[in-house]
Amino acid sequence: MRAFGSIPGLPIRPEGDRFCWPEPFSSSRFPFFRVPCGWAGRPLRRRRCGERGGRRIGIIQPNVIREIKWRPGGAQASWERLDRISRQAIDAGAELLIWPETALPLRILYQPLYLARIRNLLADGGVPLLTGTLHTDTDSLTGRQHPRNSALYISKEGVILGLYHKRKLVPFSERMPMQKILPFLTKLDFGQSDFAPGEDWPLFELDSLKMAPLICFESVFPEVSRRFVKESANVLVNITNDFWFGDSPGPIQHADMAIHRAVETGLPLVRCANTGLSFFVDPYGRIVQSLGTFKEGMLLAEVGPGRPSFAMRTGSWFRLALTAIGLILLGTAFYNSKRQRGRHG
């Protein structure tokens, strides 16, 4: 598109104080500009999340605010909402449940009571679950414990199918930056967490769906989604907890950034946020269903596997080539117009 957009500048000629196309290059006589635009718009007539043959996914938005979630009794209050809304989604036909980042304020795999409750829910509904959770693992060599912000995938039989640890941690909130370069920073305590970043790129699979888990603001980084596509992901799932933003533009801005990942990769996006915004987005960046901020509820839509965009399939070289061509054409157009202006001067 960059190269294509520069082509009209080639024949520009000065006319008084304005620049215009010579008559032979007007849009009415030069269908080259009309045909590609019409052809490019054809896929946009479709409005579905990925290709056919997908699964009905239920997004669960519990809307548990900070004042409830992280205080005594917060785990039970969170569970009651998650359980109730999840059963509503199952009754409506959900074949997969998505819970938000740190859906329960605890480490699910280390809490037998809540893990058993989750397994009973999934067994009753016959559905798997993708949820955010806190987690801790221990280094086998040093014995040091590493807290994690993670995504957990549990089968309908209650089997742990996958565990992903967030790689892009929020600076000064989840981890003090530059610790390897400046070790003394590890001793500073501003009340921040000290999560360890993940190292793997696991996909959570359900039939033809290969889901890439993006936790919180990992949806801001194009390189994270690109790497998951390289690992054969065909659906993006963004789980987040945005109540920290409060009643500000933050949740909307964060959600808008996630939509860009769908357009870039050509994959459908499922976004599940504790207090909103939650939505389904098709591969063209259009919101199919959404649930606003500070609302409790669920969304249900069929999501099929997406096909990576041309840019994802070809890699960076194609984008760089288009940029170079666009700059060359733009420079040529500027040079030609300046030379013609000199002749008329």
C-alpha positions as CSV (number, residue, x, y, z in Angstrom):
1,M,0.0,0.0,0.0
2,R,2.9,2.4,0.6
3,A,4.3,1.8,-2.8
4,F,0.8,2.0,-4.4
5,G,0.0,5.2,-2.6
6,S,3.1,6.9,-4.0
7,I,2.4,6.1,-7.7
8,P,-0.1,8.9,-8.3
9,G,2.7,11.4,-7.5
10,L,4.8,10.5,-10.5
11,P,2.9,12.5,-13.1
12,I,2.1,15.4,-10.9
13,R,2.5,18.8,-12.6
14,P,2.2,22.3,-11.3
15,E,-0.8,24.4,-12.2
16,G,-0.6,27.9,-10.7
17,D,-0.1,27.5,-6.9
18,R,-1.5,23.9,-7.0
19,F,-0.3,20.5,-8.1
20,C,-2.6,18.3,-10.1
21,W,-2.6,15.2,-12.2
22,P,-2.6,15.6,-16.0
23,E,-5.9,14.7,-17.6
24,P,-4.8,11.3,-18.9
25,F,-4.1,10.2,-15.3
26,S,-7.4,11.3,-13.7
27,S,-9.1,8.6,-11.7
28,S,-12.0,8.4,-14.3
29,R,-9.5,7.4,-17.0
30,F,-7.0,5.5,-15.0
31,P,-8.8,2.4,-13.6
32,F,-5.6,1.2,-12.0
33,F,-6.6,3.0,-8.9
34,R,-10.1,1.8,-8.8
35,V,-9.7,-1.9,-9.4
36,P,-7.3,-2.7,-6.5
37,C,-9.4,-0.8,-4.1
38,G,-12.5,-2.7,-5.1
39,W,-10.7,-6.0,-5.0
40,A,-9.2,-5.3,-1.6
41,G,-12.6,-4.5,-0.1
42,R,-14.2,-7.9,-1.1
43,P,-13.0,-9.8,2.0
44,L,-14.3,-7.1,4.3
45,R,-17.9,-8.1,3.4
46,R,-17.4,-11.2,5.5
47,R,-17.9,-10.7,9.2
48,R,-16.9,-13.7,11.1
49,C,-14.0,-14.7,13.5
50,G,-11.8,-16.8,11.3
51,E,-12.6,-19.6,8.9
52,R,-15.5,-22.0,9.3
53,G,-15.3,-25.1,11.4
54,G,-14.4,-23.3,14.7
55,R,-15.7,-23.6,18.2
56,R,-18.1,-21.5,20.3
57,I,-16.1,-19.6,22.8
58,G,-17.5,-18.1,25.9
59,I,-15.8,-14.9,27.3
60,I,-16.4,-14.5,31.0
61,Q,-16.2,-11.0,32.4
62,P,-16.7,-11.2,36.2
63,N,-16.2,-7.5,36.9
64,V,-14.6,-8.0,40.3
65,I,-13.1,-4.7,41.3
66,R,-9.8,-4.3,43.2
67,E,-11.5,-3.4,46.5
68,I,-13.2,-6.9,46.5
69,K,-10.7,-9.1,44.7
70,W,-7.5,-8.5,46.8
71,R,-9.1,-8.4,50.2
72,P,-10.0,-11.2,52.6
73,G,-12.8,-13.2,51.0
74,G,-11.9,-11.9,47.5
75,A,-11.2,-15.4,46.2
76,Q,-14.6,-16.7,47.2
77,A,-16.4,-13.6,45.8
78,S,-14.4,-14.0,42.5
79,W,-15.2,-17.7,42.3
80,E,-18.9,-17.2,42.8
81,R,-19.1,-14.8,39.9
82,L,-16.9,-16.9,37.6
83,D,-18.8,-20.1,38.4
84,R,-22.3,-18.5,37.9
85,I,-21.4,-16.7,34.6
86,S,-19.5,-19.7,33.3
87,R,-22.6,-21.9,33.8
88,Q,-24.7,-19.4,31.9
89,A,-22.2,-19.5,29.0
90,I,-22.2,-23.3,29.1
91,D,-26.0,-23.4,29.0
92,A,-25.9,-21.0,26.0
93,G,-23.7,-23.5,24.1
94,A,-20.1,-22.5,24.9
95,E,-17.5,-25.1,24.0
96,L,-14.5,-23.3,25.5
97,L,-14.4,-20.9,28.5
98,I,-12.0,-17.9,28.7
99,W,-11.4,-16.3,32.1
100,P,-9.4,-13.1,32.5
101,E,-5.9,-12.5,33.8
102,T,-5.5,-13.6,37.4
103,A,-9.1,-14.6,37.4
104,L,-8.8,-15.8,41.0
105,P,-6.4,-13.9,43.4
106,L,-4.4,-17.1,44.1
107,R,-2.2,-19.7,42.6
108,I,-4.7,-22.2,41.2
109,L,-2.4,-25.1,40.8
110,Y,-1.4,-24.8,44.5
111,Q,-5.0,-24.5,45.8
112,P,-6.6,-27.9,45.9
113,L,-10.0,-26.5,46.9
114,Y,-10.3,-24.1,44.0
115,L,-8.7,-26.5,41.5
116,A,-11.3,-29.1,42.5
117,R,-14.1,-26.6,42.0
118,I,-12.8,-25.7,38.6
119,R,-12.5,-29.4,37.6
120,N,-16.1,-30.0,38.7
121,L,-17.3,-27.0,36.7
122,L,-15.6,-28.2,33.6
123,A,-16.8,-31.8,34.1
124,D,-20.4,-30.6,34.5
125,G,-20.2,-28.5,31.3
126,G,-18.0,-30.8,29.3
127,V,-15.8,-27.8,28.3
128,P,-12.1,-26.8,28.6
129,L,-10.9,-23.6,30.2
130,L,-8.2,-21.0,29.5
131,T,-7.6,-18.8,32.5
132,G,-5.1,-16.4,33.9
133,T,-3.5,-17.4,37.2
134,L,-0.6,-16.6,39.5
135,H,2.0,-19.3,39.6
136,T,5.4,-20.1,41.2
137,D,8.0,-22.5,40.1
138,T,11.4,-23.5,41.6
139,D,14.8,-23.5,40.0
140,S,16.1,-27.0,40.2
141,L,19.7,-25.8,40.4
142,T,19.5,-22.9,42.8
143,G,16.3,-23.7,44.6
144,R,15.1,-20.1,44.1
145,Q,11.4,-19.6,43.6
146,H,10.2,-17.6,40.6
147,P,6.7,-16.0,40.8
148,R,4.9,-15.9,37.5
149,N,1.9,-14.2,35.8
150,S,0.6,-17.1,33.8
151,A,-2.1,-18.5,31.5
152,L,-3.4,-22.0,32.3
153,Y,-5.2,-24.3,30.0
154,I,-7.3,-27.1,31.5
155,S,-9.2,-29.9,29.6
156,K,-12.8,-30.8,30.2
157,E,-11.5,-33.8,32.1
158,G,-9.5,-31.6,34.4
159,V,-6.1,-32.3,32.9
160,I,-3.5,-29.5,32.8
161,L,-2.8,-29.2,29.1
162,G,-0.7,-26.1,29.0
163,L,1.0,-23.3,31.0
164,Y,2.3,-20.1,29.6
165,H,4.3,-17.5,31.6
166,K,4.0,-13.9,30.6
167,R,7.2,-12.7,28.8
168,K,6.6,-8.9,28.6
169,L,6.3,-7.7,32.2
170,V,5.1,-4.2,33.1
171,P,8.1,-2.1,34.2
172,F,8.0,-0.9,37.8
173,S,4.8,-2.8,38.4
174,E,5.5,-6.5,37.7
175,R,9.3,-6.3,37.6
176,M,12.1,-3.7,38.1
177,P,13.7,-3.1,34.7
178,M,17.4,-3.4,33.9
179,Q,18.2,-5.8,36.8
180,K,20.8,-7.7,34.8
181,I,22.6,-4.5,33.9
182,L,22.3,-2.8,37.3
183,P,22.0,-5.6,39.9
184,F,21.5,-3.1,42.8
185,L,18.1,-2.4,41.5
186,T,16.9,-5.7,42.8
187,K,17.3,-4.3,46.3
188,L,15.0,-1.4,45.7
189,D,11.4,-1.8,46.9
190,F,8.7,0.5,45.7
191,G,6.0,-1.9,46.3
192,Q,6.3,-3.5,42.9
193,S,6.0,-7.3,42.2
194,D,9.0,-9.3,41.2
195,F,7.7,-11.7,38.5
196,A,10.0,-13.7,36.4
197,P,9.5,-13.5,32.6
198,G,8.6,-16.7,30.7
199,E,10.8,-18.3,28.1
200,D,8.6,-20.6,26.0
201,W,6.0,-20.0,23.3
202,P,3.3,-22.7,24.0
203,L,0.1,-22.9,22.0
204,F,-3.2,-24.1,23.5
205,E,-5.0,-26.4,21.1
206,L,-8.6,-27.3,20.7
207,D,-9.3,-29.3,17.5
208,S,-8.2,-27.0,14.7
209,L,-7.7,-24.0,17.0
210,K,-4.1,-23.2,18.0
211,M,-4.5,-20.4,20.5
212,A,-1.7,-17.9,21.3
213,P,-2.1,-16.6,24.9
214,L,-1.3,-12.9,25.3
215,I,-1.3,-11.7,28.8
216,C,-2.2,-8.1,29.6
217,F,-0.1,-5.5,27.6
218,E,1.7,-8.2,25.6
219,S,-1.0,-7.3,23.1
220,V,0.8,-4.0,22.6
221,F,3.9,-5.6,21.2
222,P,3.7,-6.8,17.5
223,E,6.7,-9.0,17.9
224,V,5.0,-11.2,20.5
225,S,2.1,-12.0,18.2
226,R,4.4,-12.5,15.2
227,R,6.4,-15.0,17.2
228,F,3.3,-16.9,18.1
229,V,2.3,-16.9,14.4
230,K,5.7,-18.4,13.6
231,E,4.9,-21.2,16.0
232,S,1.7,-21.9,14.0
233,A,-0.9,-20.0,16.0
234,N,-4.2,-19.3,14.2
235,V,-6.1,-17.5,17.0
236,L,-5.0,-14.8,19.4
237,V,-6.4,-14.8,22.9
238,N,-5.7,-11.8,25.1
239,I,-6.5,-12.0,28.8
240,T,-6.1,-9.0,30.9
241,N,-7.2,-7.2,34.1
242,D,-7.6,-3.5,33.5
243,F,-9.3,-2.3,36.7
244,W,-6.0,-0.6,37.6
245,F,-6.9,2.1,35.0
246,G,-10.1,3.0,36.9
247,D,-12.6,5.3,35.1
248,S,-10.0,6.6,32.6
249,P,-9.3,6.3,28.9
250,G,-6.8,3.6,29.7
251,P,-9.0,0.5,29.1
252,I,-10.2,1.8,25.8
253,Q,-6.6,2.6,24.6
254,H,-5.3,-0.8,25.7
255,A,-8.2,-2.5,23.9
256,D,-7.6,-0.6,20.7
257,M,-4.0,-1.7,20.6
258,A,-5.1,-5.3,20.8
259,I,-7.2,-4.8,17.7
260,H,-4.1,-3.9,15.7
261,R,-2.7,-7.4,16.4
262,A,-5.6,-9.0,14.7
263,V,-5.2,-6.8,11.6
264,E,-1.4,-7.3,11.4
265,T,-1.5,-11.1,11.8
266,G,-4.7,-11.8,9.9
267,L,-6.0,-13.8,12.9
268,P,-9.2,-13.5,14.9
269,L,-8.7,-12.1,18.4
270,V,-10.5,-13.0,21.6
271,R,-10.1,-10.5,24.4
272,C,-11.2,-11.3,27.9
273,A,-10.9,-8.5,30.5
274,N,-11.9,-8.7,34.2
275,T,-13.7,-5.3,34.1
276,G,-13.8,-4.8,30.4
277,L,-13.4,-4.2,27.5
278,S,-14.0,-7.8,26.3
279,F,-14.7,-8.6,22.7
280,F,-14.4,-10.8,19.7
281,V,-12.5,-9.2,16.7
282,D,-12.4,-10.7,13.2
283,P,-9.1,-10.8,11.2
284,Y,-9.9,-7.4,9.6
285,G,-10.1,-5.6,13.0
286,R,-13.9,-5.3,13.2
287,I,-15.5,-5.9,16.6
288,V,-18.0,-8.7,16.2
289,Q,-19.3,-8.6,19.8
290,S,-18.3,-6.6,22.8
291,L,-19.0,-6.0,26.5
292,G,-18.2,-2.6,28.0
293,T,-16.2,-1.6,31.1
294,F,-17.4,-2.3,34.6
295,K,-20.1,-4.7,33.5
296,E,-20.6,-8.3,34.5
297,G,-21.6,-10.8,31.8
298,M,-20.5,-13.1,29.1
299,L,-20.0,-13.1,25.3
300,L,-20.5,-16.1,23.0
301,A,-19.3,-16.4,19.4
302,E,-18.0,-19.1,17.0
303,V,-14.3,-18.6,16.4
304,G,-12.5,-20.5,13.6
305,P,-8.8,-20.8,12.7
306,G,-7.4,-17.8,10.9
307,R,-5.0,-17.7,8.1
308,P,-1.9,-15.5,8.7
309,S,-1.7,-12.4,6.7
310,F,0.5,-12.0,3.6
311,A,2.9,-9.9,5.7
312,M,3.1,-12.6,8.4
313,R,3.8,-15.3,5.8
314,T,6.5,-13.3,3.9
315,G,8.3,-11.8,6.9
316,S,9.8,-8.4,7.3
317,W,11.5,-8.3,3.9
318,F,8.3,-7.5,2.1
319,R,7.4,-4.6,4.3
320,L,10.9,-3.2,4.1
321,A,10.8,-3.6,0.3
322,L,7.5,-1.7,0.1
323,T,8.8,1.1,2.3
324,A,11.9,1.4,0.1
325,I,9.8,1.5,-3.1
326,G,7.5,4.0,-1.6
327,L,10.3,6.3,-0.6
328,I,11.9,6.0,-4.1
329,L,8.6,6.8,-5.8
330,L,7.9,9.7,-3.4
331,G,11.3,11.1,-4.0
332,T,10.9,10.8,-7.8
333,A,7.6,12.6,-7.6
334,F,9.0,15.4,-5.6
335,Y,12.0,15.7,-7.9
336,N,9.8,15.8,-11.0
337,S,7.4,18.3,-9.6
338,K,10.2,20.6,-8.4
339,R,11.9,20.4,-11.9
340,Q,8.6,21.2,-13.6
341,R,8.0,24.1,-11.3
342,G,11.4,25.5,-12.2
343,R,10.5,25.4,-15.8
344,H,7.4,27.3,-15.3
345,G,9.1,29.7,-13.0
